[in-house]
Amino acid sequence: MIHLKTQKGTETELLEITKEEAIQYAGTGRLVFDSPSEEMEFHKEVVKNYPPCPKKEKKASPLSEIIAYLDEEDIHEIIVSIVENKADDIYKNLDLEDIIMYLNEEDTNLLFQKALTDHNLNIDPVELVPYLSEETLTFFVDEYLKGNYQDVDIDELYPYMCSSDIKRLFRYFLLKKEQ
């Protein structure tokens, strides 16, 4: 059973309520359950049916407004500078999420390969996957099958892979399971 703590004067009363009524009081500390397992099941159901509100989007930086007006060659220069990791690089503080949508396929491929090897780049390689060429994804699968980049959440990449790469991964995981 679920009970709602209510205050009547100086006394606290417990009123029996339905699960549907309890939903509006979830997270308030006013609900009392008969058992911890009942409480856990209730909270699981609430989170499943009423997921937490997403985080507010960060305010766009002034740089993100300017990037839209850069030429493709200028953006390429920025990416090459980041990939070459120049010590005096003025782009080292650039939030790469601001520039992703303006990259061409070649620059996206370069940035992806850099993100795989440089964890200080502050970009998850998986964020670039929707913009990659099929050849780059095949290269990634080749490397993954060799035991490289095992820290990448490969499950996120399947929707963007060609069927032959998925088949190779399927066989890899099947053989790995047998060992």
Accessible surface in RSA format (square Angstrom, percent):
REM  Atomic radii and reference values for relative SASA: ProtOr
REM  Chains: A
REM  Algorithm: Lee & Richards
REM  Probe-radius: 1.40
REM  Slices: 20
REM RES _ NUM      All-atoms   Total-Side   Main-Chain    Non-polar    All polar
REM                ABS   REL    ABS   REL    ABS   REL    ABS   REL    ABS   REL
RES MET A   1   110.84  57.4  88.58  58.6  22.26  53.0  91.18  77.5  19.65  26.0
RES ILE A   2    10.74   6.1   9.20   6.9   1.54   3.7   9.20   6.6   1.54   4.2
RES HIS A   3    31.82  17.4  31.82  22.1   0.00   0.0  23.08  23.8   8.74  10.2
RES LEU A   4    12.35   6.9  12.35   8.8   0.00   0.0  12.35   8.7   0.00   0.0
RES LYS A   5    80.83  39.4  78.52  48.2   2.30   5.5  30.83  27.8  49.99  53.3
RES THR A   6    24.36  17.3  21.34  21.6   3.02   7.2  24.36  32.7   0.00   0.0
RES GLN A   7   118.13  66.1  88.50  64.7  29.63  70.5  51.69 110.0  66.44  50.4
RES LYS A   8   128.40  62.6 114.96  70.5  13.44  32.0  70.91  63.8  57.49  61.2
RES GLY A   9    72.25  89.1   0.00   N/A  72.25  89.1  43.95 120.6  28.29  63.4
RES THR A  10   136.89  97.4 106.01 107.5  30.88  73.6  84.87 114.0  52.02  78.6
RES GLU A  11   123.03  70.6 119.51  90.4   3.52   8.4  38.49  74.4  84.54  69.0
RES THR A  12    78.34  55.7  48.04  48.7  30.31  72.2  28.82  38.7  49.52  74.9
RES GLU A  13    66.30  38.1  62.68  47.4   3.63   8.6  27.79  53.7  38.52  31.4
RES LEU A  14    94.33  52.5  65.80  47.1  28.54  71.7  65.80  46.2  28.54  76.8
RES LEU A  15    79.46  44.3  77.96  55.8   1.50   3.8  79.46  55.8   0.00   0.0
RES GLU A  16   114.62  65.8  85.52  64.7  29.10  69.3  26.56  51.4  88.05  71.9
RES ILE A  17    26.98  15.4  16.14  12.0  10.84  26.1  20.26  14.6   6.73  18.3
RES THR A  18    74.02  52.6  66.86  67.8   7.16  17.1  71.30  95.8   2.73   4.1
RES LYS A  19    91.11  44.4  85.48  52.5   5.62  13.4  41.03  36.9  50.08  53.3
RES GLU A  20   129.89  74.6 116.26  88.0  13.62  32.4  63.31 122.5  66.58  54.4
RES GLU A  21    83.07  47.7  79.23  59.9   3.84   9.1  31.32  60.6  51.75  42.3
RES ALA A  22     0.00   0.0   0.00   0.0   0.00   0.0   0.00   0.0   0.00   0.0
RES ILE A  23    47.47  27.0  40.15  29.9   7.32  17.6  40.15  28.9   7.32  19.9
RES GLN A  24   127.42  71.3  94.18  68.8  33.24  79.1  38.79  82.6  88.63  67.2
RES TYR A  25    52.94  24.7  52.73  30.0   0.21   0.5  19.34  14.5  33.59  41.4
RES ALA A  26    29.69  27.3   9.93  15.3  19.75  44.9  10.20  14.4  19.49  51.6
RES GLY A  27    77.36  95.4   0.00   N/A  77.36  95.4  40.62 111.5  36.74  82.3
RES THR A  28    75.40  53.6  41.87  42.5  33.52  79.9  50.07  67.2  25.33  38.3
RES GLY A  29    58.46  72.1   0.00   N/A  58.46  72.1  42.17 115.7  16.29  36.5
RES ARG A  30    94.05  39.5  93.85  47.8   0.20   0.5  38.90  53.2  55.15  33.4
RES LEU A  31    24.67  13.7   6.86   4.9  17.82  44.8   6.86   4.8  17.82  47.9
RES VAL A  32    47.78  31.4  44.57  40.4   3.21   7.7  47.78  41.5   0.00   0.0
RES PHE A  33    26.45  13.2   4.64   2.9  21.81  56.7   4.67   2.8  21.78  62.3
RES ASP A  34    89.12  62.4  53.56  53.3  35.57  84.1  28.78  67.7  60.35  60.2
RES SER A  35    41.17  34.8  37.65  50.3   3.52   8.1  33.76  71.9   7.41  10.4
RES PRO A  36   110.41  80.5 104.48  95.2   5.93  21.5 107.27  88.6   3.14  19.5
RES SER A  37    73.19  61.8  69.33  92.5   3.86   8.9  48.55 103.4  24.64  34.5
RES GLU A  38    52.80  30.3  45.82  34.7   6.98  16.6  32.53  62.9  20.27  16.5
RES GLU A  39    73.80  42.4  73.80  55.8   0.00   0.0   8.23  15.9  65.57  53.5
RES MET A  40   111.40  57.7 105.37  69.7   6.03  14.4  84.83  72.1  26.57  35.2
RES GLU A  41   104.40  59.9 101.55  76.8   2.85   6.8  45.80  88.6  58.60  47.8
RES PHE A  42     4.62   2.3   2.49   1.5   2.13   5.5   4.05   2.5   0.57   1.6
RES HIS A  43    64.82  35.4  64.38  44.7   0.43   1.1  45.24  46.6  19.58  22.8
RES LYS A  44   120.14  58.6 110.33  67.7   9.81  23.4  75.98  68.4  44.15  47.0
RES GLU A  45    64.58  37.1  60.74  45.9   3.84   9.2  23.21  44.9  41.37  33.8
RES VAL A  46    19.70  13.0  19.07  17.3   0.63   1.5  19.70  17.1   0.00   0.0
RES VAL A  47    86.78  57.1  84.49  76.5   2.29   5.5  84.60  73.5   2.18   5.9
RES LYS A  48   169.70  82.8 140.66  86.3  29.03  69.1  92.99  83.7  76.71  81.7
RES ASN A  49    83.16  57.3  59.06  57.1  24.09  58.0  15.41  37.1  67.75  65.5
RES TYR A  50   123.06  57.5 109.34  62.2  13.72  35.7  75.67  56.9  47.39  58.4
RES PRO A  51    94.51  68.9  78.50  71.6  16.01  58.2  78.50  64.8  16.01  99.5
RES PRO A  52   104.14  75.9  80.02  72.9  24.12  87.7  92.10  76.0  12.05  74.9
RES CYS A  53   117.21  88.7  93.73 104.5  23.48  55.2  28.73  72.8  88.48  95.4
RES PRO A  54   121.86  88.8  98.84  90.1  23.01  83.6 109.68  90.6  12.18  75.7
RES LYS A  55   195.66  95.5 170.39 104.5  25.27  60.2 121.30 109.2  74.36  79.2
RES LYS A  56   197.11  96.2 168.83 103.6  28.28  67.3 118.39 106.6  78.72  83.9
RES GLU A  57   168.91  97.0 138.27 104.6  30.64  73.0  57.80 111.8 111.11  90.7
RES LYS A  58   129.29  63.1 104.16  63.9  25.13  59.8  98.57  88.7  30.72  32.7
RES LYS A  59   192.75  94.0 165.29 101.4  27.46  65.4 117.14 105.4  75.62  80.5
RES ALA A  60    61.24  56.3  37.83  58.4  23.41  53.3  44.40  62.5  16.84  44.6
RES SER A  61    38.81  32.8  33.24  44.4   5.57  12.8  36.96  78.7   1.86   2.6
RES PRO A  62   105.62  77.0  97.74  89.1   7.88  28.6 104.63  86.4   1.00   6.2
RES LEU A  63    92.79  51.7  92.79  66.4   0.00   0.0  92.79  65.2   0.00   0.0
RES SER A  64    19.55  16.5  14.16  18.9   5.40  12.4  13.63  29.0   5.93   8.3
RES GLU A  65   112.29  64.5 108.36  82.0   3.93   9.4  43.46  84.1  68.83  56.2
RES ILE A  66    99.63  56.7  97.52  72.7   2.11   5.1  99.55  71.7   0.08   0.2
RES ILE A  67     7.13   4.1   6.71   5.0   0.41   1.0   6.71   4.8   0.41   1.1
RES ALA A  68    49.51  45.5  24.46  37.7  25.05  57.0  24.53  34.5  24.98  66.2
RES TYR A  69   189.51  88.5 160.11  91.1  29.40  76.5 116.86  87.8  72.65  89.6
RES LEU A  70    59.63  33.2  44.50  31.8  15.13  38.0  45.75  32.1  13.89  37.4
RES ASP A  71    86.37  60.5  80.70  80.3   5.67  13.4  12.54  29.5  73.83  73.6
RES GLU A  72   105.81  60.7  95.64  72.4  10.17  24.2  28.73  55.6  77.07  62.9
RES GLU A  73   128.80  73.9 120.29  91.0   8.51  20.3  68.62 132.7  60.18  49.1
RES ASP A  74    57.55  40.3  56.24  56.0   1.31   3.1  10.10  23.8  47.45  47.3
RES ILE A  75     6.82   3.9   6.82   5.1   0.00   0.0   6.82   4.9   0.00   0.0
RES HIS A  76    58.10  31.8  58.10  40.4   0.00   0.0  35.87  37.0  22.24  25.9
RES GLU A  77   104.60  60.1  98.88  74.8   5.72  13.6  38.21  73.9  66.39  54.2
RES ILE A  78    12.88   7.3  12.88   9.6   0.00   0.0  12.88   9.3   0.00   0.0
RES ILE A  79     0.00   0.0   0.00   0.0   0.00   0.0   0.00   0.0   0.00   0.0
RES VAL A  80    41.96  27.6  41.27  37.4   0.69   1.7  41.96  36.5   0.00   0.0
RES SER A  81     9.93   8.4   9.42  12.6   0.52   1.2   5.43  11.6   4.51   6.3
RES ILE A  82    12.32   7.0   7.52   5.6   4.80  11.6   9.85   7.1   2.47   6.7
RES VAL A  83    37.51  24.7  30.35  27.5   7.16  17.2  30.35  26.4   7.16  19.4
RES GLU A  84   102.89  59.1  74.94  56.7  27.95  66.5  37.03  71.6  65.86  53.8
RES ASN A  85    99.69  68.7  82.64  79.9  17.05  41.0   9.72  23.4  89.97  87.0
RES LYS A  86   105.10  51.3  93.47  57.3  11.64  27.7  54.34  48.9  50.76  54.1
RES ALA A  87    99.06  91.1  68.08 105.1  30.99  70.5  79.38 111.8  19.68  52.1
RES ASP A  88   123.92  86.8 101.25 100.8  22.67  53.6  49.90 117.4  74.02  73.8
RES ASP A  89    12.09   8.5   5.75   5.7   6.33  15.0   6.67  15.7   5.42   5.4
RES ILE A  90   145.15  82.6 115.60  86.1  29.55  71.2 122.48  88.2  22.67  61.5
RES TYR A  91    51.53  24.1  48.87  27.8   2.66   6.9  29.43  22.1  22.10  27.2
RES LYS A  92   144.15  70.3 109.24  67.0  34.90  83.1  76.68  69.0  67.47  71.9
RES ASN A  93   131.60  90.8 101.95  98.5  29.65  71.4  36.87  88.7  94.73  91.6
RES LEU A  94    25.22  14.0  11.27   8.1  13.95  35.1  12.70   8.9  12.53  33.7
RES ASP A  95    54.88  38.4  45.04  44.8   9.84  23.3  29.94  70.5  24.94  24.9
RES LEU A  96     8.50   4.7   5.68   4.1   2.82   7.1   5.68   4.0   2.82   7.6
RES GLU A  97    91.49  52.5  73.73  55.8  17.77  42.3  18.02  34.9  73.47  60.0
RES ASP A  98    20.94  14.7  13.61  13.5   7.33  17.3   4.54  10.7  16.40  16.4
RES ILE A  99     0.03   0.0   0.03   0.0   0.00   0.0   0.03   0.0   0.00   0.0
RES ILE A 100    16.57   9.4  15.05  11.2   1.51   3.6  15.05  10.8   1.51   4.1
RES MET A 101   140.36  72.7 112.11  74.2  28.25  67.3  82.84  70.4  57.52  76.2
RES TYR A 102    73.66  34.4  54.13  30.8  19.53  50.8  40.71  30.6  32.95  40.6
RES LEU A 103    21.19  11.8   0.00   0.0  21.19  53.3   0.30   0.2  20.89  56.2
RES ASN A 104    43.33  29.9  32.79  31.7  10.54  25.4  31.22  75.1  12.11  11.7
RES GLU A 105    98.70  56.7  90.05  68.1   8.65  20.6  26.62  51.5  72.08  58.8
RES GLU A 106   103.96  59.7  96.98  73.4   6.98  16.6  40.39  78.1  63.58  51.9
RES ASP A 107     0.34   0.2   0.34   0.3   0.00   0.0   0.00   0.0   0.34   0.3
RES THR A 108     0.73   0.5   0.73   0.7   0.00   0.0   0.08   0.1   0.65   1.0
RES ASN A 109    24.66  17.0  24.58  23.7   0.08   0.2  10.39  25.0  14.27  13.8
RES LEU A 110    57.57  32.1  55.84  39.9   1.73   4.4  56.46  39.7   1.11   3.0
RES LEU A 111     0.00   0.0   0.00   0.0   0.00   0.0   0.00   0.0   0.00   0.0
RES PHE A 112     0.28   0.1   0.28   0.2   0.00   0.0   0.28   0.2   0.00   0.0
RES GLN A 113    71.76  40.1  67.84  49.6   3.92   9.3  17.10  36.4  54.66  41.5
RES LYS A 114    34.89  17.0  30.59  18.8   4.30  10.2  10.46   9.4  24.43  26.0
RES ALA A 115     1.81   1.7   0.00   0.0   1.81   4.1   0.00   0.0   1.81   4.8
RES LEU A 116     6.78   3.8   0.33   0.2   6.45  16.2   1.20   0.8   5.58  15.0
RES THR A 117    88.48  62.9  57.60  58.4  30.88  73.6  52.39  70.4  36.09  54.6
RES ASP A 118    26.51  18.6  21.86  21.8   4.65  11.0  11.26  26.5  15.25  15.2
RES HIS A 119   133.33  72.9 105.86  73.6  27.47  70.3  73.59  75.8  59.74  69.5
RES ASN A 120   130.64  90.1 113.46 109.6  17.17  41.4  27.05  65.1 103.59 100.1
RES LEU A 121    24.06  13.4  14.16  10.1   9.90  24.9  17.39  12.2   6.67  18.0
RES ASN A 122   135.48  93.4 101.75  98.3  33.73  81.2  37.78  90.9  97.70  94.4
RES ILE A 123    16.07   9.1   0.10   0.1  15.97  38.5   4.98   3.6  11.08  30.1
RES ASP A 124    72.30  50.6  62.50  62.2   9.80  23.2  24.88  58.5  47.42  47.3
RES PRO A 125    15.84  11.5  15.84  14.4   0.00   0.0  15.84  13.1   0.00   0.0
RES VAL A 126    24.93  16.4  21.46  19.4   3.47   8.4  21.57  18.7   3.36   9.1
RES GLU A 127    72.28  41.5  57.55  43.5  14.73  35.1  38.08  73.6  34.20  27.9
RES LEU A 128     0.00   0.0   0.00   0.0   0.00   0.0   0.00   0.0   0.00   0.0
RES VAL A 129     1.68   1.1   0.53   0.5   1.15   2.8   0.53   0.5   1.15   3.1
RES PRO A 130    65.11  47.5  36.94  33.7  28.17 102.4  37.13  30.7  27.98 173.9
RES TYR A 131   106.20  49.6  92.80  52.8  13.41  34.9  60.72  45.6  45.49  56.1
RES LEU A 132    17.89  10.0   0.00   0.0  17.89  45.0   0.00   0.0  17.89  48.1
RES SER A 133     8.67   7.3   6.32   8.4   2.35   5.4   6.75  14.4   1.92   2.7
RES GLU A 134   103.25  59.3  94.09  71.2   9.17  21.8  25.13  48.6  78.13  63.8
RES GLU A 135   130.42  74.9 121.80  92.1   8.62  20.5  69.50 134.4  60.92  49.7
RES THR A 136     9.24   6.6   7.01   7.1   2.22   5.3   2.22   3.0   7.01  10.6
RES LEU A 137     3.80   2.1   3.80   2.7   0.00   0.0   3.80   2.7   0.00   0.0
RES THR A 138    43.24  30.8  43.24  43.8   0.00   0.0  37.23  50.0   6.01   9.1
RES PHE A 139    77.03  38.5  74.53  46.2   2.50   6.5  76.69  46.5   0.34   1.0
RES PHE A 140     0.00   0.0   0.00   0.0   0.00   0.0   0.00   0.0   0.00   0.0
RES VAL A 141     0.00   0.0   0.00   0.0   0.00   0.0   0.00   0.0   0.00   0.0
RES ASP A 142    49.47  34.7  45.94  45.7   3.53   8.4  14.58  34.3  34.89  34.8
RES GLU A 143    26.71  15.3  26.71  20.2   0.00   0.0   1.74   3.4  24.97  20.4
RES TYR A 144    13.68   6.4  13.68   7.8   0.00   0.0   0.00   0.0  13.68  16.9
RES LEU A 145    50.25  28.0  30.52  21.8  19.73  49.6  30.79  21.6  19.46  52.4
RES LYS A 146   148.70  72.5 111.19  68.2  37.52  89.3  79.98  72.0  68.73  73.2
RES GLY A 147    42.10  51.9   0.00   N/A  42.10  51.9  22.20  60.9  19.90  44.6
RES ASN A 148    61.69  42.5  57.35  55.4   4.34  10.5  11.14  26.8  50.56  48.9
RES TYR A 149    47.98  22.4  36.94  21.0  11.04  28.7  19.44  14.6  28.55  35.2
RES GLN A 150    74.99  41.9  51.57  37.7  23.43  55.8  44.93  95.6  30.06  22.8
RES ASP A 151   102.05  71.5  61.09  60.8  40.96  96.9  51.60 121.4  50.44  50.3
RES VAL A 152    15.36  10.1   6.07   5.5   9.29  22.4  10.91   9.5   4.45  12.1
RES ASP A 153    75.33  52.8  64.75  64.4  10.58  25.0  34.98  82.3  40.35  40.2
RES ILE A 154     9.42   5.4   8.44   6.3   0.99   2.4   8.44   6.1   0.99   2.7
RES ASP A 155    90.46  63.4  79.15  78.8  11.31  26.7  23.38  55.0  67.08  66.9
RES GLU A 156    93.44  53.6  85.13  64.4   8.32  19.8  14.57  28.2  78.87  64.4
RES LEU A 157     0.06   0.0   0.06   0.0   0.00   0.0   0.06   0.0   0.00   0.0
RES TYR A 158    68.39  31.9  66.23  37.7   2.16   5.6  57.34  43.1  11.05  13.6
RES PRO A 159   105.43  76.8  63.37  57.8  42.05 152.9  76.84  63.4  28.59 177.7
RES TYR A 160   102.44  47.8  78.97  44.9  23.47  61.1  49.07  36.9  53.37  65.8
RES MET A 161    15.91   8.2   0.00   0.0  15.91  37.9   0.75   0.6  15.16  20.1
RES CYS A 162    32.06  24.3  20.64  23.0  11.42  26.8  25.89  65.6   6.17   6.7
RES SER A 163    92.91  78.5  81.95 109.4  10.96  25.3  49.38 105.2  43.53  61.0
RES SER A 164    67.11  56.7  61.39  81.9   5.72  13.2  48.56 103.4  18.55  26.0
RES ASP A 165     2.00   1.4   2.00   2.0   0.00   0.0   0.00   0.0   2.00   2.0
RES ILE A 166    66.12  37.6  66.00  49.2   0.13   0.3  66.00  47.5   0.13   0.3
RES LYS A 167   135.25  66.0 130.76  80.2   4.49  10.7  77.87  70.1  57.38  61.1
RES ARG A 168    79.87  33.5  75.18  38.3   4.69  11.2  52.50  71.7  27.37  16.6
RES LEU A 169     2.29   1.3   2.29   1.6   0.00   0.0   2.29   1.6   0.00   0.0
RES PHE A 170   132.31  66.2 126.88  78.6   5.43  14.1 131.17  79.5   1.14   3.3
RES ARG A 171   139.82  58.7 139.20  71.0   0.62   1.5  27.38  37.4 112.44  68.1
RES TYR A 172    48.79  22.8  43.37  24.7   5.43  14.1  36.63  27.5  12.17  15.0
RES PHE A 173    70.72  35.4  66.07  40.9   4.64  12.1  66.40  40.3   4.32  12.4
RES LEU A 174    86.87  48.4  83.56  59.8   3.32   8.3  86.12  60.5   0.75   2.0
RES LEU A 175   100.96  56.2 100.01  71.5   0.95   2.4 100.01  70.2   0.95   2.6
RES LYS A 176   105.32  51.4  94.30  57.9  11.02  26.2  66.89  60.2  38.43  40.9
RES LYS A 177   171.92  83.9 143.20  87.9  28.72  68.4  96.17  86.6  75.75  80.7
RES GLU A 178   130.55  75.0  92.02  69.6  38.53  91.7  44.86  86.8  85.69  70.0
RES GLN A 179   180.75 101.1 116.50  85.1  64.25 153.0  71.71 152.7 109.04  82.7
END  Absolute sums over single chains surface
CHAIN  1 A    12620.9      10357.7       2263.2       7009.1       5611.8
END  Absolute sums over all chains
TOTAL         12620.9      10357.7       2263.2       7009.1       5611.8
